[in-house]
Amino acid sequence: MADHKNTTQTALSLDAQLPRIQQGLDALGIHTPGGAQALARYGAMLLEQNQVMNLTAITDPDQVVDLHFLDCAALLTIGEDFKNKTLIDVGTGAGFPGLPLKILEPSLTVTLLDSLGKRVSWLETVCKALSLDNVTCLHARGEEQAHEAGYRDGFDFAVSRAVASLEVLSELCLPYVKVGGKFWAMKSVDSAGEVDRAARAIAKLGGRLLPRVDYVIPGAGVSHRVVVAEKVSPTPQGYPRRWARIQKSPL
């Protein structure tokens, strides 16, 4: 009975956030039919599952809206054309940012990659509940899957919101990107030093840094940054290296 009560309260709390979600999307200029409702249902499933699985440290419904949904949605406003593109989210965790991007731009073909099978199984459940097509929930290690045919140089975009240094994220993500595509790393606005340190690694992996994009999450007053790297040449063979090597000797 207690579990049912908690689940009901969670669903109601996210339903109550519908106006907040819609206002935030309107402020970003994102107008996807049913998008706010789908995000609210996703959020309810997230907070319900978080009671038995570590998916997010953010459990306040307002903060789920601001720091998960609207933060991810802001990527759609950085001046890129997402329509009918392919995107891989490396280290997606609870689905951020790949799943909100798919919800709000349904024409995207999205791969959600994570190394924890339980998370991937839950993401499959969410995608089914939301009737999302052209989403692959992939249980794999990022540094290994990047060597597989169809994945290496296979995506228009790679994105990561994972907590890791930009040198590490670049080695994990850039090999997935087609020449002419882009890698986006979601970072804090005080990441200038980290970006400068990663410039050499990005160049070695076939990328070049483009101007970073700072944005403010609507209604939250929080500023975040997207670091952008364009793929200008194929990533040399041998990258990404084994995980232990990446950690021990970042590029």
N, C-alpha and C positions, 0 to 999 in steps of 0.2 A: 504493500500500500504506500509506504514511504517513497519507494522508487517511482511509482506512478505519479505521486504528488509532485516530486521533483521534476519529472519529465514534463508534466503539465505546466508547472510554473515556468520552466525554461521556454517552452513553446510560446506561452503567453508573453513572456518578457521580450522575446524577439518579435512577435507580432506587434507589440507596442512600439518597436523601433522602426516600423515601416515608414512613418512620416520622416524620421531622421535619415533613413537610407535614401528615400526619394529626394529629400531636400539636398542631400550631399551629391547625389547623382545629377540633379538639376544644376547645382552650382558648378559641377565639372563639365556640363554640357553633354551628358551621356543620357540618351533617351532610348532605352531598350525595352520594348513591351514585355512586361512580366519580370523584368530584371530585379526590381526591388523585392518582389515577392519571393523569387527564387533565392536571393541572398538571405532573406529572413529565414527561409526553411533550412538552408544550408547552415546558418548560424545556430538554429535550434538543434539540429543534428550534431553539430560540433560540440556544443555545451553539454548535451546529453551524453555523448560518447566520452567526453572529457572526464566524466565521473568515474570511468573505469579504465581509461587509457590516457596517457600523457600526450595530449595533442597541442595544448596551448596554455601558457601561463596567464593569458588574458581571459578573465571569466566575467567581467562586468559587461553587460549587454551594450552599453553605450560605447565602451572601448572596443568591443568586437566590431561594431559598426565602423568606428573611426580608424582604429589602428590596424584592422585587417581589411575590411571590405573597401572603404574609401581610399585607403592607402594604396591598395592594389589597383583599384579602378583608375587612379590618377595616371597610371602608365598609359592608358588609352588617350591621354591628352598631351603627350610629349611630341606630337607632330609626325607620328609614324602612321602609315596605312596598314592596319591589321587585317583588312578584309581578305578572306580566302587564303590566309598565310598559314604556315606551319610553325609551331612553337613548342619547345621543350623546356619544362620547368625542372631544373636539376636540384635535388634535395628539397622536394616540394613540401615535405612534412604533412601538415593538415590541409594541403592544397593551395598554399599561397606562394606566389600570386596567380598561378596558372588557372585555377578553377574560377575565381571571380572574373578573370579575363575572358574565359570561355563563356560564362553566363552572360556577360555584357556584350560580347562580340561573337554571336553564335556561329559565324562563318569560319572562325578559327579551327584548325585541326591541332589538337593539343595532346602532348605526351607529358604525363605527371610521373616523374621518376623519383623513387625513394628506395633506400636500402633496407627499410623495415617492412617486412611482409604484412604485419598487422595493420599498419597505416594504409598500405596499398589496398588491402582488402576492404577497409572502411571507405576509402575513396571510391572504389568501385560501387559500393552500396549507395553512396551519395549521388554519383552520376546516374545510377539507375533510378533512384527516387526522383531526380530532377529531369529525367528523360533527356539527358544530354547524349548526343551522338558525336562521333569523330573525336572521342577522348580515349586515350590508351593509358591505363594505370599500370605502370611498369615497376616490378620489384627487381632492382638491379643496383649495382654500385656504379656511380657515375664515371669513375676512372676506367672501369672495365667495359661498360656498354659503349663508350665513345670509340672503341676500336672495332665495333661490329658494323658489317655492311648494312647500309640503309639508315644508319644512325650517324656515322661519321660524315661530316659535310652534308648532312641531310635536312637541315632545318633553316627556315628563313630567320628565325629568332631563337636565341636561348636566353633564359632569364633565371636569376637566382636571388632569393631573399635569405639564403642560409647565412648563419653566423660563422663566417670564416674570412680570412684575409683575402684581399682582392687578388693577390698573386695566386693563391690556392684556387679561388673560384674561377679565375681566368683559365688555368690549366684544365680544370674540370669541364668548363663550359664551351670555350672557343672551338675545340675540336668538333663539336656538333654542328657548328654554323657553316652554311654555304658561303662561298666567296660572294661578297656583296650583301650578305646578311649582317645582323647585329647581335651583340651580346649586351644585356642590361643587368647590372648589379645594383640592387636596392641598398643604399647606404645612408648613413647619417650625414648631416651637413658639415660636420667637422672631420670629414674623411679626406681632406686635401692631401695630407702627408701620405696616407695609405695609397691614394691614387698615384701620386708621384712615384712612390716606391714600386708600384706595379707596372709602370710604363714600359720598362725593359722587358718584363715577362710577356706582356701583351704583344709587343712587337715580335718577340721570338716565336710566339704561337701563331703568327699570321694576322695579327690585328693592329689597329691603330686607334688611339683614343680620340673621341670626338668631344665637343663641349659638353660638360656635365649639365644636367637639368635639375634645378631645385624647384620644389613645389610646396604648397601649403595644403594640408588636409582640411577640406571644408568643415567648418563648425568646431574643429578641434584646436586650431591655431598652432598646429605642430608642423614644422618644416622638415622635409626629408629630401633625399637626393637620389637621382638615377645616374649612375656612371655608365657611359655608353662607349662601346668599342665596336668598330666596324671590321668585318673580316675582309682583308685585302689580298690574302694569299693563303693557300692550303696550309694547315698546321703540319709541321714536319712529322714524319713517322717517329714513333717512340713516345709521343705525347698524347694523352696524359701518361705519366709514369705510374708505377705502383704507389698505393696510398702511403705506405711507410716512407717511401722516398720523397714523395711530395711534402709530407710533414717535416721530414728531417732537413730537406734542402729546397726550400721554396725558390722558384726561379728569380 
